[in-house]
Amino acid sequence: MFIRKKYGKKQLHSCLNALIIWSLFLLYLAGCTSNEDLRIETKDDTIKPLKSGPVVYRLKWLYNTSVAGEIWAQESGIFKAHGLKVKLREGGPEQDAIKDLELGRAHFGVASGDQVIRAVAKGADVMVLAQIFQINPLQWIYSKDKLSIVSPQDLKGLCIGVTYGGNDEAILSALLRMYKIGPDDLDFYAVHYDFNPFWKGEVELWPVYRNTQGIVLQKKMAQNGKQVGFFNPNTFGIRFVANCLITSKKVYSEQPQLVKVFTEAVLKGWKDAMDPAREFKVAQTIHRLDPETPVPVIRQQLAETRALVVTGSPNAVGTIDYRAWEQTAEILMTQGLISRKVNIIPILAGPPP
């Protein structure tokens, strides 16, 4: 009523037309913004260009030792020293770094090799900048008091835990195929979050991440007087790529300087975090974000992580293992986990020169 009294219909239509024209003009300007102004989703669900917001980095999992390099780069000031304001976002079972990249909700992320290959097979534009883990941390824990496993053939007749649909299923299937072990030669148990079947001895080998869960279970078993063994598929020729630093093809091609600097900062974080001389400080830093894990346990986890990340010179941290990527792609294709063959060479880009 107030508007109708103050303005006539002609004036109201003129105002609406002006508003529409102005809105179209703003949309045009938005479309003409620089490529450097990648739009991101912030914590309050508003959208801001990159230059006025942080670089968003989606991790693969929750804060723990498996993301030691990223935590150290953030908390020690490495990102800041590289001129970067970084927002670390935890991963988890309900988070997908590749999806976040595709939707523009993150600039960088962490994903395993099989996640990348599966996504590319479905048409995703993902670029791999560095390979963080040179050896996959997925292994099977068992009691050496009861078992002696020196070769894959020793698995015959045993009950082995498998997470159906998980990396461990793909890795185990590839191992059995390589050594011509049939599925009837052993028993499988569908793994969930309950460790009781393993503690009771109903399942003899249980899948764990050697550098995190493996350390915790090893300690508990030792307290019960049990000697612990780990069955490592990598030892027997299965090189299945684990965590890698990734970005989208859009960010890689349109913001090469950002990609280069960010990659350098992440790898610097990992090199420093894996330095034995910094172990205690790094463990304390991780403990602040992962308070449920005691510092002494984190130090053990760091030592094991070091063996998986630094397999040669510290300067080689982040090196892309092309043969391991080829084998990972072959495993996925053989097991029918991807519908078409993926040319992995173009996606293994590394940082821009």
N, C-alpha and C positions, 0 to 999 in steps of 0.2 A: 504494500500500500504506500509506503514511504517513497519508493522509487517511482511508482506511477504518478504520484503527485508532483514529484520534482522534475521528472523527465517525461516527454511524450514518447509515442512509439517510434517515431523517426530518430529521435536522439538515442533511444535505447538500442535500436538496430545499428546505428553508427558506432556506438560504443562497442557492441559485440563484434562488428566487422573489424574494427581497429584492434580489438583483443586477439582475434583470429590471425590477422596479418602479423601482429607482433610475435605471437607464439610460433608461427611458421618461420619468422626471421630468426628467432632464438634456436629453433631446431636446425636451421641452415648453418648457423654459426657453430653449433655443436658438431655438426658433421664435418666442418672445416678445421677443427682443432688439430693441433700437431699430433703426430703419431706418438710422441713422447708422453702425451696426456692420456695414458691408458686409464680407463675408468675402473675403479675398484669398489667393492662393497665394504664399508667400514663397520665397526662394532655396533653403531646405532642404526644400521640398515640404510644409511644414506649413501649416496654415490658421490665420490670425489675423484678428481684426476690425480694421477700418480704424483705430480709435482707438489701437491698439497697434502699428501697422505703417505703412509709408510709403504715399503715394499713388503708384500704379503707372501709368506713362505709357509706352505702347508706340509707338515711333517707326516710321516707314515704311521707313527704310533704315538702313544703317550710319552711324557717326559721320562726317560730312563737312560741307561748307558748307551743304548743303541743310537741315540741322537746326541752323543757327547760332543761332537764337533760343532753342531749347531748351537747347543747350549753355551759352550765355551766362547764361540764367536760373538754371541749376544752379550753374555755376562761379563766377559773380559774387555769388551770395548773394541773388538776387531772390526765388527760391522761399522761402528761409529768412525773408526780410524780410516775406513775406506769411503767415508762420506755417505754411508747408508743408514737410513732409519728403517729398521726391519721389525715387522710384526710376525712373531712365530706363532703358528697355530697348531695345536696338538692334533694328531691323527687319531686313528682308532677304527674299530670295525664298521662304524657308520660314516666314516669320512673317506673321500676319494680325491686324492690330489689331482689326478688327471681330469676329473669332472670339474674341479674348481678352476683349473687352467682353461678349460673349454668355455666355461661360463663367465670368465673374466673376474672370478672372485679371488684369484691368486696369480702372482707373477711367476713363482717358482714352487716346486714341490719335490717330494721324495716318493719314489715308487720302485717296486721290484722289477726286474727284467721281464718276467712273465706278464706283469700288469701292463707294461709298456707295449709289448708285442701283441697282446690280445687287443688292446685299445687301437693300435695302428691297423690291425687286421680288420677292424670295424670302421676304419676311416678317420680316426683321430690324428691330429697333427701334433705329434709330441717329439721333442728333441732332447737327446741325452747329452748332458754337459760333463758329467763325471760319474765314475763308478766308485761308490764309497767303500763297499765291502768287496774285497778281492776273493774271499772265500765265503760261501753261504753259511750263515750261523746255524741253519737248521740241521740238527743231528738227533740221534736217538740215544737216550740214556738207558742204562741197564746195570744190573748188579753183577759185578765180576766174581762175587762169591759163588754164584750159581752158573754163570755162563762164561765161555771162552770164545770170543768172536775175533778171528783173525782174517777172515775173508767173507765175502757175501754168501758163499756156500754154507757157512755156519748158521745162516738164518733159517735154513730149512727145518721145519717142524716146530718153529717158535710162533708165539702169538705176538703180533706187532701192532701197535697203536697207529691209526691213520686218521687224519682229519679229512674226511671226504670233501672234495672240492678245494682243498688247500694245497699249498706248495709241496707239503710232505707227500701227498698222494702222487703228484706228478713225478717227484724225485724218486720215490720208491719204485714206482712203475717202470721208470727208465732204467733203474739199477737192475731190477729183476729181468727186464728184457735184455740188457747188455750181457748178463751172466747166465742167460737161458734158464732162469728159475721160474717155474710155472706157478700160477696162483694157487694151485692145489697143494703146493709143497709147503705152505705155511698158512697160518690163520691170521685173520685181520680183526681188529677191534675198532669200532667207530669212536673216535676220541671226542670228548666234550670237555668241559671245564673241571670235572671231578677227577682228581688223581687217585681216588681210592682203588680202582681196579689195578693200578700199578703198584700201590703200596701193599695190597693184599697178594700180589704175585700172580694175579689172574692174567695180566698183560705183562710180557717180559721185556719189551722195548717200548719206550714212550717218547714221542717226538717233543723236542724242546729247542729253544734258541740257546745255543751253547753259552753265549756270553751274558745272558740274563737269567732266564728260568733255570738253565743248567747249573749255574753257580748256587742258586738257592736250594735246589733239590739235592745237589751234591753235598751241601753242608748238612741238610737234614738226614740224609742217608748215612753220612759219616758219624753223626751223633748217635745213630742206632748201630754203629759198628759195622757198617756195610762198605765194601770197596766199590767204587763207582767206575763204570766204563762208558765211553761214548762211541757210538758207531757213526763215523763220518763218511757220507757218500762221496765227498770230494776226494778222499784218499783213494777211492776205487774208480775214479775217472768221470764222475758225474759233476760237471761244472755248471751249476744252475745259478744264474745271476740274481743277486739280492739287491739291496738298496742302492738307488742311483739318484743323482741330482738331475731334475728335468725342468723344462719350460715348454711353452707353446711355440709353434713355428712363427706365430705372429710376433711375440715378444722377441724371439731370437733374431728375426729379420729386421724388425723395426727399431729395436733398441739394443744394438750390439754392444755399445759401451756399458750399459747397465748389466747386460749378461756377463760380459768379461769381468767387470769389477766384482759383481756378486759371486761369481764362481771362484775367483781368487780369494775372496773373503771366507767363503765356506771351506775351501780346501786349507786355508791358513788355520781356520778353527780346528779342523781335524788333525792337522800336523801337530799343532801345539797341544791339543788334548791327548794325543797319543804319546807325547814325550814323557818317558818315565820320571823325569825330574819334576814334572808338574802334577804327577798322579794324585798326590794328597789334595792339592788345591782344586783340581778338577773334580775330584770325588766330593769335596765339600760343596762345590757349586751345584753339582747334580743333586746332592742330598737336599738342598734347599727347595728344589722343585719336585723331588721324589722323596719326601720325608719318611716314608714307610720302609725304605731300604737303608740300612745302616751304612755309614761311611766305610767301615772295613769290608763289607760285602761289595760295595760299589768299586772299591779299589781292586778287588779280585775280578770283578766284571770288566774293569778297564784293561787289566792285564790280558784277559782272554780276548777282548775286542781288539786289542793291539795286534794280536796274532792273526786276526781276520782281515784287518784293514791295512796294516803295514807289513807286507810280505817281502819287501825288498828295501830299497832306499826310501827314507821318509819323503824325499822329493818326488817319489813316484806315486804318492797317495792320490787317488782319484783316477788312476790309469784305467782306460777302457780295455777290457779283455775281449777282443773281437772273437776269438775262438769259443769262449764261454757263451757269448751272445749267439753265435751260430748254433751251438749245441742246444741252448735253451729254446731257440726257435724250432729246431728239429724235433725236440721232445714234444713241444706243444702241437706240432703238426702231426707227428706220429700217433699221438694219443687222441687226436681229433678235437683238441681244445681250441684250435683256430681253424677257420673254414678255408683259408687260402694262404699260400706261401707269402711271407713278408720279406721284402728286401730291407735288411736291417742296416746296411751301410749308410744310407742317407740320414737315418735318424741318430746315428752315433756321431754327433757333430763335434762334441767337445766345445770348449769356450771359443768365441770368435778370436781370430788372430789380432 
